[in-house]
């Protein structure tokens, strides 16, 4: 039986998809007996309780007057090298190309003559937004090419990586996954009563409120639904588009039925309280929050651009619509909200699909296979 390798994971420690997947992977590995070391500027948000076999190492950038901005990538590389030496790590797994894959590459070089392997998982905007910028293009391409293994969270993102960077390095697909024991049906702690004390249907959206998330479409779809059905829209998250969203809700005459909750770490407690989830993004490299909603038996109306097509069966487990098709999204949403039997049937079908194809154990299996394919340290 192959030895269980010691894994170092670097990630953005926020509630974004890349940080969530990295954390759930680490927890899943630790529960299988792997030694896992998280290296980040703060404890990952989803790592709420330290568990056996999990260690956290904080990156300290320090401060020095000559630096306009703290050199985080260099501090990350130094910490990764330090942790590798002290704990004999076998694999450095970087989630998101910049700065984590760059930090892993530098740490690998500094660790010589000990051999440590590097894996980079591409999550989306590290390719479509950050990495494609001229100033970051060369270093993003270099960091992916120099990794021992490169993975993408969807076939769509793999194709986009090839299109943008024309890499010869083979990128394999490791789909995102969800902890189906965490995201379960049924609101907890009276969540539904708090969101809709009058018992009306609850529509929900959660994101980082950036332009790609198409926040105006969320509000316009809800306004169209609201014309025919009394309902409440719950908006979770923070970001640059939030002020404009507040104004648009007022202009559409729906502000009294829209609740902006801000960032919530325990989204699994509130997501099951919804009857419908909206994700009309301009594109999604995967769309992890839609998968989490489906795991909680909440039907989704999602963008048909990107990785959502790889886990949503349109009309069966949720709906796919063009992000500019407000009328089509509203019609799909109304069908869910008006027909309780249909909503429950779709929700159950969604959860069955998620458990069969995208459960956390399936995701951990995929990454373990990648780790075991890497050469042993020398």
N, C-alpha and C positions, 0 to 999 in steps of 0.2 A: 504494500500500500504506500502511495506517495506521501512524503512528509508534508505536513501542513505548513505552508510558508508564512512568514511574518510579514504583515502588510502595513504599509504606511499610506494613509489617505489624506490628500490635501483637497480642500474644497472651499467654496464660498459658504460661510456658516449661516446663511439666511434661510428664509422659508421658500426661496425660489426652487424650481424643479431640480437643478443640479445639486444643490445642497441637501435637499430632501432625499434624493436617490442615493447620494454618497453616504449619508448617515444611515439610511435603512440597510444599505449593503453592509456597512461596517457592523451594525448590530446583528444582522443575519450571519455574518462570518464568525463573529465572536461566540454566538450561541452554538456554532458548530465546532468550537474549540480552537479557532484561529486567533492568533495574537494580533490585535488591530490597534494602530497608533494614528489618531487624528492629529493633523498639524494644520492649524489655522489661526487667524488673529483673535478668534473668540470661540467658545464652545458652540458647536452646531446647534441650531434652534431645535431640531428634532431629537437631539441627544439630551433628553430631559433627565434621565437617571443614568449614572455611571453603572456599568455592568461588568461582570467578570470578563477578563480578557480584553477590555477596552481601556485605552490610555489616551489622554489628551495633552498636547504640547502647544503652548501658546507662542505665536510668532511675535516677537517684540521688535518693532522698527526703531525704537529709540528716537532721539531728536538731536539735531545738530544744525546750527544756524546757517551753514553753507548750503544745506539741502532745501530747495524750494518745496519739495514734497518728500516725505519719508520713502526710502527705496524699498518698498515692500517685497518686490520680486527677489532682491538680493538677500533680504532678511529671511524670506521663506526658504531660499536655497540653502542658506547657512544652517537654519534649524533642521531642515530635512537631512542634511549631511550629518549633523550632530546626532539626531535621533537614530539614523541608520547605523552609525558607529556604536552608539551606546546599547542599542537593542538588537543589533545584527539583523536588520530588516533585509528581506529578500526582494520585495517588490515595492515600488513607489507608484501609487495609483493616483493620477492627477485628474480631477473632474473639472472640466472647463480648460480650454487651451491656455488662456492668458489670465493670470500669470503662472498657473499651477504646473503646466507642462514644461514651461521654461525653467521654473524652479527645480522640478524633478530632473531635468537634463543637467543643469549645473551641479546639483547634488550628486548625481551619478558620476560626473567627471571628478569631483572633489573626493569621492569615496575611494577612488583607485588606490591600491590595486584590488581592493575588494570589489567583486562584481555585484551590482544591484540592478535589477531590471526595472524598466519604466513602462507604464501603461497610461494612455490618455483616453479619456472618454469625452467625446464631443457632445455638447448638449443643445446647441442651437445658435444663440446669438454670438457665441465665440467664433462661429463661422460666418453667419449671415450679416452680422453687424460689426462687431469689434474686429474680427480677423480680416474682413474684407476691406477695411480702411487702409489706404496706402501706407500710412505710418506704421501699422501693425502687420501688414500682409507678410513681409519677409520673415519676421520672427515667428509668426503663427505657423506658416508653412514649414519652417525649419523645425519647430518643436514637435509638430506632428510627424514629420518625416523621420526624425531622430529617435522617436519612441520605439520601444521594442514591439509594442502592440498598440494599435489605434482602433477605437470602437466608436460607433455613432448610435444614438438612441432610436433611430428609425431608418428605413430604406430611403425615405425622402432626404434626410440629412446626409446620409452617405452619398447620395447622388449629387447633392448640393456641394459637398466637400470636394468631390471630384471635379465638378464644374468650376468652382471658384479657384481651387489651388492646383488642379491638374497633377495630383499626387500619384506617384508610382507605388507608394506604400499602400498595401492592401488594408482597407478599412472594413472591419466586420461590424455587423449590426447586433447590438445587445439591447433589446427594447427595454424601456422603463417598466417598472413594476410597482405594485402597491401592496401594503400590508393589509390584507383582507380581514385580519382579526382586529385591526384598529379602525378601519373604515367599514362599519357595519350599519345595517338599516336601523332606524329608530332613533329619534332625538333623545339626548340625555339631559338631565338636570332641568327639565321643563323648558328646553330651548325654543321649542315651537311657540309656546304660549308667550314667551318674552318677545319673540319677533313679530308675531301676529296674534295679539290678544283677542282680536275679534274673530279669529278662526278662518280668515281668508287664505287663499293659496299663497305660497311663498315662492318667489322666483329669486335666484341667487346668481351672483357673479363674484369671482375672486381672481385678482391678478396684481401685477405691480404697476398698474395704471400708466403704462407707457403707450406711445402711439400705436405700436403693432397690435395691441390688445383691442383696438377698435371700440373704445369706450362709448363714443356717440351711438354706435349701432346697438349696444346693450340698452341704452336709454330709449332709443326710438322703437326698438322691438317691444320693450315693456309698455311704452306709451300706446302702441297699437293694440297690445293685449288688454291694456287697461280700459280702452274704449268699449270693450265688450264684456269684460270680466273684472270684478273688484278683486284686486290682488295687491301684494306688497313686494317690492324689490329690495333685496339686501345686497349691498355692495361691500365687499371685503377687500382691504388692501390700501396702500398708499402709493403715491407716485405723481409725476409731473402733470398728468392729465386730470387729476382730481378737481382742482379749482374750476376748470372748464366744465367738468361734469356737473358740478353743483349748479352752475349757471344754466346749463342746458336743461337740467331737470326742472328748474324754475320756468324756463321759457316754454317747455312742453306741457306745463301745468300738472306735473306729476310729483312735485317735490314733497307733498304731504304723504305720499305712499312710497317714498324712497328713503331707505335708511343706510347711511354710510357708517360702517362700524370700525374702519381703520384696520390696522394689521392685527391678526389673531393667530397665535401660535397653535392653539388647540382646535384647529379647523375641523378635526374629526368629530368634535362635540356639536358643532353647529351645522355642518354640511348635511347631515341626515334630516335636519328640520325643514329642508326645502322640498318642493314638489317638482321643480324644474331648474336646471342649471344652464346658463347661457355662456357660450365661449365663441363669439363671432370674430375672432382674431383675423388680421390680414393673412397670417399664416401661423402655424404651430409646428415646431420641429417634432414634437410629440403631443403635448397637451396633457401633462400628468394630472392636473386638477380635474380634468374631465374623467380620467380613469378612476380617480378617487371618488368622484360623485357616483359613477356607475357601480363601484364596489359597495356604496351605501344604498344602492337600488334607487338612485335619483336619475331619471332620464335627462339627457343632455341635448341641447341644440348647439352644434359646434360647426366651426368653419370646415369647409371641405378642401382647404388648401394646406397641404403638408402631411404630417405624420398621423393626424386623426383618422385618416382613411385606413390606416393599418390596424386599428383596433375597434372602430365603430362600424357595425353593420347597419347601414342606413335603413330606418324604418323598423328595425328589429330590436337592436339594443340601445339605440339612440338615433338622432337625426344629424345629417350632414347637409349644410346649405352654403351657398356662396356668401361670403361675408358682406356683400353689398345688397343682398336680397332681404331687405327688412320685412317685406310682406311674406315671403316664404318662411322665414324664421318665426314670424309671429303666428302664422297658420299652424306650423308644427307645434309651437308652444301651446296654442289654444287647444289643439287636439289632446295633448297630454293633460292639460289642466281641467278640461271639461269632462273627460272620461276616466273616472277613477279606476275602473277595471283595466282599461288599456294601460294606464300609467303603472299600475302594479305589475301587470304582465311584462311590460317593457323593462321595468326596474329589475324584476327577478331574472329575466333573460340577460340583462346587462351584468348582473353580479355573477351569474353562472359562467359567462364568458370570461370575466376578469379572473375568477378563481381557477379556471381551467388553463388560461393562457398567460396571465400576467401577475400571478401571485408572487410574493416576495421570494419564496423558495425556488421558483423557476428562475427568477432573476439571479439569485445567488449561485445557482447551479451553473449558469452561463459564465459568470465571472470566475468561478472556481476552475472551470475548464480552461479559461485563458491563463490563469495563474500557473496551472499545472503544465501548460505547454511551454512555459518559459524555462530557460536553462537554469541549472542549479548554480548558486554562487560559487566562486572560486577564491 
